[in-house]
């Protein structure tokens, strides 16, 4: 359990350090993401981004479990 928490903490630190570069990636603006903007209303549902991140995280977990 403690090893898992250490790995999760290191991943969070790594993402925090890489955030200036990660924020420039087009994630959240992919084709398939739903964005509705009206005068007094804004709705955003990043379907394609969630699928892409899910595939990447699943592949990483599969690689680390071997």
Phi and psi in radians as a Rosetta constraint file:
Dihedral C 1 N 2 CA 2 C 2 CIRCULARHARMONIC -1.178 0.35
Dihedral N 2 CA 2 C 2 N 3 CIRCULARHARMONIC -0.597 0.35
Dihedral C 2 N 3 CA 3 C 3 CIRCULARHARMONIC -1.117 0.35
Dihedral N 3 CA 3 C 3 N 4 CIRCULARHARMONIC -0.713 0.35
Dihedral C 3 N 4 CA 4 C 4 CIRCULARHARMONIC -1.109 0.35
Dihedral N 4 CA 4 C 4 N 5 CIRCULARHARMONIC -0.749 0.35
Dihedral C 4 N 5 CA 5 C 5 CIRCULARHARMONIC -1.139 0.35
Dihedral N 5 CA 5 C 5 N 6 CIRCULARHARMONIC -0.644 0.35
Dihedral C 5 N 6 CA 6 C 6 CIRCULARHARMONIC -1.140 0.35
Dihedral N 6 CA 6 C 6 N 7 CIRCULARHARMONIC -0.751 0.35
Dihedral C 6 N 7 CA 7 C 7 CIRCULARHARMONIC -1.130 0.35
Dihedral N 7 CA 7 C 7 N 8 CIRCULARHARMONIC -0.754 0.35
Dihedral C 7 N 8 CA 8 C 8 CIRCULARHARMONIC -1.092 0.35
Dihedral N 8 CA 8 C 8 N 9 CIRCULARHARMONIC -0.751 0.35
Dihedral C 8 N 9 CA 9 C 9 CIRCULARHARMONIC -1.080 0.35
Dihedral N 9 CA 9 C 9 N 10 CIRCULARHARMONIC -0.732 0.35
Dihedral C 9 N 10 CA 10 C 10 CIRCULARHARMONIC -1.147 0.35
Dihedral N 10 CA 10 C 10 N 11 CIRCULARHARMONIC -0.640 0.35
Dihedral C 10 N 11 CA 11 C 11 CIRCULARHARMONIC -1.130 0.35
Dihedral N 11 CA 11 C 11 N 12 CIRCULARHARMONIC -0.714 0.35
Dihedral C 11 N 12 CA 12 C 12 CIRCULARHARMONIC -1.127 0.35
Dihedral N 12 CA 12 C 12 N 13 CIRCULARHARMONIC -0.730 0.35
Dihedral C 12 N 13 CA 13 C 13 CIRCULARHARMONIC -1.115 0.35
Dihedral N 13 CA 13 C 13 N 14 CIRCULARHARMONIC -0.744 0.35
Dihedral C 13 N 14 CA 14 C 14 CIRCULARHARMONIC -1.087 0.35
Dihedral N 14 CA 14 C 14 N 15 CIRCULARHARMONIC -0.767 0.35
Dihedral C 14 N 15 CA 15 C 15 CIRCULARHARMONIC -1.102 0.35
Dihedral N 15 CA 15 C 15 N 16 CIRCULARHARMONIC -0.703 0.35
Dihedral C 15 N 16 CA 16 C 16 CIRCULARHARMONIC -1.102 0.35
Dihedral N 16 CA 16 C 16 N 17 CIRCULARHARMONIC -0.679 0.35
Dihedral C 16 N 17 CA 17 C 17 CIRCULARHARMONIC -1.251 0.35
Dihedral N 17 CA 17 C 17 N 18 CIRCULARHARMONIC -0.581 0.35
Dihedral C 17 N 18 CA 18 C 18 CIRCULARHARMONIC -1.566 0.35
Dihedral N 18 CA 18 C 18 N 19 CIRCULARHARMONIC 0.006 0.35
Dihedral C 18 N 19 CA 19 C 19 CIRCULARHARMONIC -0.987 0.35
Dihedral N 19 CA 19 C 19 N 20 CIRCULARHARMONIC -0.701 0.35
Dihedral C 19 N 20 CA 20 C 20 CIRCULARHARMONIC -1.004 0.35
Dihedral N 20 CA 20 C 20 N 21 CIRCULARHARMONIC -0.590 0.35
Dihedral C 20 N 21 CA 21 C 21 CIRCULARHARMONIC -1.508 0.35
Dihedral N 21 CA 21 C 21 N 22 CIRCULARHARMONIC -0.609 0.35
Dihedral C 21 N 22 CA 22 C 22 CIRCULARHARMONIC -1.174 0.35
Dihedral N 22 CA 22 C 22 N 23 CIRCULARHARMONIC -0.549 0.35
Dihedral C 22 N 23 CA 23 C 23 CIRCULARHARMONIC -1.235 0.35
Dihedral N 23 CA 23 C 23 N 24 CIRCULARHARMONIC -0.290 0.35
Dihedral C 23 N 24 CA 24 C 24 CIRCULARHARMONIC -1.508 0.35
Dihedral N 24 CA 24 C 24 N 25 CIRCULARHARMONIC -0.155 0.35
Dihedral C 24 N 25 CA 25 C 25 CIRCULARHARMONIC -1.246 0.35
Dihedral N 25 CA 25 C 25 N 26 CIRCULARHARMONIC 2.642 0.35
Dihedral C 25 N 26 CA 26 C 26 CIRCULARHARMONIC -1.378 0.35
Dihedral N 26 CA 26 C 26 N 27 CIRCULARHARMONIC 0.393 0.35
Dihedral C 26 N 27 CA 27 C 27 CIRCULARHARMONIC -1.131 0.35
Dihedral N 27 CA 27 C 27 N 28 CIRCULARHARMONIC 2.368 0.35
Dihedral C 27 N 28 CA 28 C 28 CIRCULARHARMONIC 1.644 0.35
Dihedral N 28 CA 28 C 28 N 29 CIRCULARHARMONIC -0.084 0.35
Dihedral C 28 N 29 CA 29 C 29 CIRCULARHARMONIC -2.279 0.35
Dihedral N 29 CA 29 C 29 N 30 CIRCULARHARMONIC 0.501 0.35
Dihedral C 29 N 30 CA 30 C 30 CIRCULARHARMONIC -1.438 0.35
Dihedral N 30 CA 30 C 30 N 31 CIRCULARHARMONIC 2.708 0.35
Dihedral C 30 N 31 CA 31 C 31 CIRCULARHARMONIC -1.077 0.35
Dihedral N 31 CA 31 C 31 N 32 CIRCULARHARMONIC 2.334 0.35
Dihedral C 31 N 32 CA 32 C 32 CIRCULARHARMONIC 1.862 0.35
Dihedral N 32 CA 32 C 32 N 33 CIRCULARHARMONIC -0.250 0.35
Dihedral C 32 N 33 CA 33 C 33 CIRCULARHARMONIC -1.407 0.35
Dihedral N 33 CA 33 C 33 N 34 CIRCULARHARMONIC 2.371 0.35
Dihedral C 33 N 34 CA 34 C 34 CIRCULARHARMONIC -1.697 0.35
Dihedral N 34 CA 34 C 34 N 35 CIRCULARHARMONIC 2.152 0.35
Dihedral C 34 N 35 CA 35 C 35 CIRCULARHARMONIC -2.335 0.35
Dihedral N 35 CA 35 C 35 N 36 CIRCULARHARMONIC 2.076 0.35
Dihedral C 35 N 36 CA 36 C 36 CIRCULARHARMONIC -2.080 0.35
Dihedral N 36 CA 36 C 36 N 37 CIRCULARHARMONIC 2.125 0.35
Dihedral C 36 N 37 CA 37 C 37 CIRCULARHARMONIC -2.172 0.35
Dihedral N 37 CA 37 C 37 N 38 CIRCULARHARMONIC 2.169 0.35
Dihedral C 37 N 38 CA 38 C 38 CIRCULARHARMONIC -2.125 0.35
Dihedral N 38 CA 38 C 38 N 39 CIRCULARHARMONIC -3.095 0.35
Dihedral C 38 N 39 CA 39 C 39 CIRCULARHARMONIC -1.045 0.35
Dihedral N 39 CA 39 C 39 N 40 CIRCULARHARMONIC -0.900 0.35
Dihedral C 39 N 40 CA 40 C 40 CIRCULARHARMONIC -1.971 0.35
Dihedral N 40 CA 40 C 40 N 41 CIRCULARHARMONIC 0.308 0.35
Dihedral C 40 N 41 CA 41 C 41 CIRCULARHARMONIC -2.591 0.35
Dihedral N 41 CA 41 C 41 N 42 CIRCULARHARMONIC 2.432 0.35
Dihedral C 41 N 42 CA 42 C 42 CIRCULARHARMONIC -2.449 0.35
Dihedral N 42 CA 42 C 42 N 43 CIRCULARHARMONIC 2.255 0.35
Dihedral C 42 N 43 CA 43 C 43 CIRCULARHARMONIC -2.284 0.35
Dihedral N 43 CA 43 C 43 N 44 CIRCULARHARMONIC 2.294 0.35
Dihedral C 43 N 44 CA 44 C 44 CIRCULARHARMONIC -2.379 0.35
Dihedral N 44 CA 44 C 44 N 45 CIRCULARHARMONIC 2.211 0.35
Dihedral C 44 N 45 CA 45 C 45 CIRCULARHARMONIC -2.361 0.35
Dihedral N 45 CA 45 C 45 N 46 CIRCULARHARMONIC 1.768 0.35
Dihedral C 45 N 46 CA 46 C 46 CIRCULARHARMONIC -1.454 0.35
Dihedral N 46 CA 46 C 46 N 47 CIRCULARHARMONIC 1.312 0.35
Dihedral C 46 N 47 CA 47 C 47 CIRCULARHARMONIC -1.114 0.35
Dihedral N 47 CA 47 C 47 N 48 CIRCULARHARMONIC -0.915 0.35
Dihedral C 47 N 48 CA 48 C 48 CIRCULARHARMONIC -1.112 0.35
Dihedral N 48 CA 48 C 48 N 49 CIRCULARHARMONIC -0.673 0.35
Dihedral C 48 N 49 CA 49 C 49 CIRCULARHARMONIC -1.139 0.35
Dihedral N 49 CA 49 C 49 N 50 CIRCULARHARMONIC -0.720 0.35
Dihedral C 49 N 50 CA 50 C 50 CIRCULARHARMONIC -1.147 0.35
Dihedral N 50 CA 50 C 50 N 51 CIRCULARHARMONIC -0.695 0.35
Dihedral C 50 N 51 CA 51 C 51 CIRCULARHARMONIC -1.134 0.35
Dihedral N 51 CA 51 C 51 N 52 CIRCULARHARMONIC -0.768 0.35
Dihedral C 51 N 52 CA 52 C 52 CIRCULARHARMONIC -1.086 0.35
Dihedral N 52 CA 52 C 52 N 53 CIRCULARHARMONIC -0.806 0.35
Dihedral C 52 N 53 CA 53 C 53 CIRCULARHARMONIC -1.145 0.35
Dihedral N 53 CA 53 C 53 N 54 CIRCULARHARMONIC -0.641 0.35
Dihedral C 53 N 54 CA 54 C 54 CIRCULARHARMONIC -1.111 0.35
Dihedral N 54 CA 54 C 54 N 55 CIRCULARHARMONIC -0.746 0.35
Dihedral C 54 N 55 CA 55 C 55 CIRCULARHARMONIC -1.125 0.35
Dihedral N 55 CA 55 C 55 N 56 CIRCULARHARMONIC -0.762 0.35
Dihedral C 55 N 56 CA 56 C 56 CIRCULARHARMONIC -1.128 0.35
Dihedral N 56 CA 56 C 56 N 57 CIRCULARHARMONIC -0.781 0.35
Dihedral C 56 N 57 CA 57 C 57 CIRCULARHARMONIC -1.158 0.35
Dihedral N 57 CA 57 C 57 N 58 CIRCULARHARMONIC -0.695 0.35
Dihedral C 57 N 58 CA 58 C 58 CIRCULARHARMONIC -1.115 0.35
Dihedral N 58 CA 58 C 58 N 59 CIRCULARHARMONIC -0.712 0.35
Dihedral C 58 N 59 CA 59 C 59 CIRCULARHARMONIC -1.140 0.35
Dihedral N 59 CA 59 C 59 N 60 CIRCULARHARMONIC -0.721 0.35
Dihedral C 59 N 60 CA 60 C 60 CIRCULARHARMONIC -1.132 0.35
Dihedral N 60 CA 60 C 60 N 61 CIRCULARHARMONIC -0.768 0.35
Dihedral C 60 N 61 CA 61 C 61 CIRCULARHARMONIC -1.133 0.35
Dihedral N 61 CA 61 C 61 N 62 CIRCULARHARMONIC -0.638 0.35
Dihedral C 61 N 62 CA 62 C 62 CIRCULARHARMONIC -1.130 0.35
Dihedral N 62 CA 62 C 62 N 63 CIRCULARHARMONIC -0.727 0.35
Dihedral C 62 N 63 CA 63 C 63 CIRCULARHARMONIC -1.157 0.35
Dihedral N 63 CA 63 C 63 N 64 CIRCULARHARMONIC -0.712 0.35
Dihedral C 63 N 64 CA 64 C 64 CIRCULARHARMONIC -1.295 0.35
Dihedral N 64 CA 64 C 64 N 65 CIRCULARHARMONIC -0.391 0.35
Dihedral C 64 N 65 CA 65 C 65 CIRCULARHARMONIC -1.414 0.35
Dihedral N 65 CA 65 C 65 N 66 CIRCULARHARMONIC -0.208 0.35
